Amino acid sequence: MASEIMLYYSPQIWCSDNTDAIDRLKIQYGTSFGYPISAMGSHVSVCPNHQSGRIPPFETRGIVASAGTFGYELDLMKMSEEEKKTAREQILKYKEMEHLVQTGDYYRLVNPFKNNNHVLWQFVSKDKKETIVCGVRLHSEANPHIYLFYP
């Protein structure tokens, strides 16, 4: 009921003031049980993060932001040329997958509350002809678990 009331007034919600990409994995996972992905504001923010001090790679921050409305919340003038190039690539990639994120079915593949190193999720088109799997590995490790996906 609360989600229906919130979405009546605003088609997009801000899940948390916490913009740290690694923390957002759990925040967005939990929020997805009550709100559609298409309503979840999710942005690439400044690094090091002003709340946690964490320094996740720009690519990781983009992957996490793509599991929502996707945007940037940082000073573009302070970005390096490499970050600007990566941002352009992220925007193009999101435009390719936006229809899946906004209207497809969302599957939570690896629970970030139960797995300390991997988070995986998937978007599938309604007609089941397209899919994309996204994920983040939090730490490097020797002999990591290999996830296999079959179409």
Buried (B, 14 or more C-beta within 10 A) or exposed (E): EEBEEBBEEEEBBEBBEBBBBBBBBBBBBBBBEEBBBBBBBBBBBBBEBEEBEEEBEBBBBBBBBBBBBBEBEBEEEEBEEEBEEBBEEBBEBBEEBBEBBBEBEBEEBBEBEEEEBBBBBBBBBEEEEEBBEBBBBBEEEEEEEEEEEEE
